[in-house]
Amino acid sequence: MSFTMTHLNIRKATSDDIELLIKLRIDYLLDENKVQSLEDADVIKAKMRDYLTNRLPTNGFIAYIAEDNGEVCSTAFMSIVERPPRTAKSSYLVGTVYNVYTYPGHRKKGIAAKVMQALLDEAKSLDVASVDLLSTVDGKPLYEKLGFELANYTFMRKKL
């Protein structure tokens, strides 16, 4: 699936994009101050390469990339897992969105909304039952416009 608007091209990532997806992940993590050292970045790169090599061909992971005149400007990632059924569907696929990232020079132009919509359309075509995400304060209005709602659950985490 690919969308073109004058100079903006939004496309689904393929196995040929693994190195680009790794770069986008590292850029996102650096922007969020989640990478503490070059050594950490190298470990993350290796783990991402393994993760993407195994999941990208199976639709366990999907990503969309926006390019403005051939320059990558935005992306969004989604992992898809099958949970035990809780509806009448034969399976209960759930997507988790992360790494929604637009490079600073391309922000506030609606590009992230287009990338997210492409990601959601793909999830729907794969029969994903619901999509979850954690939002920053800045990202919340975008996700609300796309139909995301606050869940009736409290997000909790225990690090092991």
N, C-alpha and C positions, 0 to 999 in steps of 0.2 A: 504494500500500500504506500503510495507516495502522493504528496500534495504539493503543487507548485503555485506560488502567488508572485507574479512578476519576478523578483530576484530571490525570493525565499523558497527553499526546497526543504520539505520535511519528509524524511524517509525512515523506514524500519532498518535497524542495524542488522548486519549479517555477520557470519563468522569472519569475513574479510575485515571487519571493523574492530576486532578484539583489541588491537594495540591502541586504537583511537578511544575505545571505551575505557580502557585502563587509564589513559591520559586524562579523560574527562572525570573519572572517579578521583584521581589524585588532585586535579585542579579544584574540584568541589571540596575535597577534604582539606586542602590547604586554605581555601577561602574560609572554611568554617573553623580553622585552627585545630583540626583533629589530627594532623600529622605532626609529630614532635621532632622528627629527625629524618635525615636522608636514609638512614638504615631502616627506619619504620616504613618509609615510602617504598623502599625496595622489597620489603617483606609483603606489603600490601599488593604491590604490582604482581609478585609471583602468585600470591593467593588468588587475586582477581583473574589472572591468566588461566589458572586451573579451573576456577569457578565458571568462567565464561566458556571455556573449551567444552566443559561437560554439560552446561545448561542451555547455552544459546541455541544449539541445534534442536533441542527437544521442546522448545517453548516453555521451559521452566524459568526462563529469563527472557524478557523482551525489552528493547530500548528503541527510542526514536531519537533522531538527530535532526536538528535544524541547521541548514547552511544558508548563509547570506552571501550571494555571489561566490559560492564555493568555499567560503570560510565558515567553519563550525562556530555557531553562536549560542546554541542551546541544546539541552538534552533532558530526557527523563528515563528512568529505569523502573522496571517492575519485575519482581520475582513472583512466581506463581506456584502455589503448593496445593495439594489436595488434602483437605481435612475430612474427618469423619462426617458423613451426611447429617444434616440437621433440617433438610427440606426434602421435598418429594423428588428432587433431582437425584439421578443415579450417582453423581459425585458432587462434591462441594469444593469447587476450585475457588481459591481466594488469592487475590493479588495484593501485594504490598508495594507501594510506590516509594521510591527514594531517589536521591541524586537528581532531583529536579534542579537544574542549574542553567543559568543564562549568564554568559560573560558580561561584565559590567557595561561595556560600550553598547550592548544590545538590549539592555533592560528597559522596561516600561514601554514596550512596543507591541505587546500582545503575543510575542513569540512563544513564551512558556505556555500560554493558554492553548495555542495551536498544537504544540508538542504533546501537552497533556491530553487534549481531545483525541489526537491520533492514537495515543497509548490506550485510552479508554475504549475507543472504537475497536482496537485490536483485541483487548481483553474481552469485550462483549462477543466478538466473533469466535473467540476460543471457549465460550460458554463459562466464563468466570462469573461466579455468583455475586461476589462483592469485592470491593477494593478498599484497602485501608491505607492510611498514611499518617505520619506525624508532620505537623505543619509548624513553620516558624510564624511569628506574629505577622511578618511582612507577607508571607505566602497565603495566609488564611483567606483574604478576600478573593484571591484567584480560585482557590478550591471551593469556596462557597458558591461562586458563580458557576462552577462546573457541576454543582449539585451535591457536593460533599456536605455531610451534616455531622454535628457532634454525636458521638456514640453514647449509649447509655452505660458505658463501662469506663472505669478508671484505668488508664494505662499505668501498669506497674512493671517493675523489672527487678530481678535479683541477679547480680553478677556472680558467676561461678569461677 
